[in-house]
Amino acid sequence: MTCKHCMTNARHSDRTGCCASCGRLFKGLAAFDRHWTTTEHGERVCVDPLTVRARSGADVYEIVPVDGGLAYRFRSDDTRWTEATS
């Protein structure tokens, strides 16, 4: 069955789940938790995983195929990050 939030057929579990706010699918609880940030006004907002960089400048997330779509997970080589500024 297609998820109404992430629009994939991926099986959701305690290790794979999507965000009802932004609709992105994540593999790993830490990857999901890290895509949130708190604004200066105390609001929690989603961060685009493609803008999160390691201290070295490398991507922190990688995109992996799942049933019917794509998911984000932490790259295995470096999970230390800084948020990109635009």
C-alpha positions as CSV (number, residue, x, y, z in Angstrom):
1,M,0.0,0.0,0.0
2,T,1.3,3.5,-0.9
3,C,2.0,5.7,2.1
4,K,0.1,9.0,1.9
5,H,3.0,11.0,3.2
6,C,6.1,9.7,1.3
7,M,4.2,8.2,-1.6
8,T,6.3,5.0,-1.6
9,N,5.5,1.4,-1.0
10,A,8.3,1.0,1.4
11,R,7.5,-0.9,4.6
12,H,7.6,1.5,7.5
13,S,9.0,0.2,10.8
14,D,11.1,1.4,13.7
15,R,14.0,1.7,11.3
16,T,12.3,3.1,8.2
17,G,9.8,5.9,8.3
18,C,8.7,9.1,6.8
19,C,8.0,12.6,8.0
20,A,4.4,13.6,7.9
21,S,5.5,17.2,7.6
22,C,7.9,17.1,4.6
23,G,7.1,13.7,3.1
24,R,10.7,12.5,3.0
25,L,11.4,8.8,3.8
26,F,14.3,8.0,6.1
27,K,16.2,4.8,6.9
28,G,17.4,4.9,10.5
29,L,16.0,6.7,13.4
30,A,19.0,9.0,13.8
31,A,18.7,10.1,10.1
32,F,15.1,10.9,10.7
33,D,15.7,12.8,14.0
34,R,18.5,14.8,12.5
35,H,16.4,16.2,9.7
36,W,14.6,18.5,12.2
37,T,16.0,21.8,13.5
38,T,14.7,24.4,15.9
39,T,14.3,28.0,14.7
40,E,15.2,31.0,16.9
41,H,11.4,31.1,17.7
42,G,11.4,27.6,19.0
43,E,9.6,26.0,16.1
44,R,10.7,22.7,14.8
45,V,11.2,22.6,11.0
46,C,12.4,20.1,8.5
47,V,15.9,20.5,7.0
48,D,16.5,19.4,3.5
49,P,18.9,16.4,3.8
50,L,20.7,17.5,0.7
51,T,21.8,20.7,2.4
52,V,23.4,19.0,5.4
53,R,27.2,18.7,5.2
54,A,29.9,17.1,7.3
55,R,32.6,19.2,8.7
56,S,34.8,18.1,5.8
57,G,32.2,19.4,3.4
58,A,31.0,16.0,2.3
59,D,27.3,15.0,2.1
60,V,26.0,13.5,5.3
61,Y,23.0,11.8,3.8
62,E,22.9,9.5,0.8
63,I,19.8,8.6,-1.2
64,V,19.0,4.9,-1.5
65,P,16.2,3.2,-3.5
66,V,13.3,1.7,-1.7
67,D,10.1,0.0,-2.9
68,G,8.4,2.6,-5.1
69,G,10.7,5.5,-4.3
70,L,13.8,6.9,-2.6
71,A,14.9,7.2,1.0
72,Y,17.6,9.2,2.9
73,R,20.1,7.6,5.2
74,F,23.3,8.6,6.9
75,R,26.4,7.9,4.9
76,S,28.5,5.3,6.7
77,D,31.7,7.2,6.5
78,D,30.9,10.4,8.4
79,T,27.8,11.3,10.5
80,R,29.2,14.6,11.9
81,W,27.5,17.5,10.3
82,T,27.0,21.2,10.0
83,E,24.0,22.8,8.4
84,A,24.5,24.5,5.1
85,T,23.8,28.2,5.0
86,S,22.1,29.8,2.0
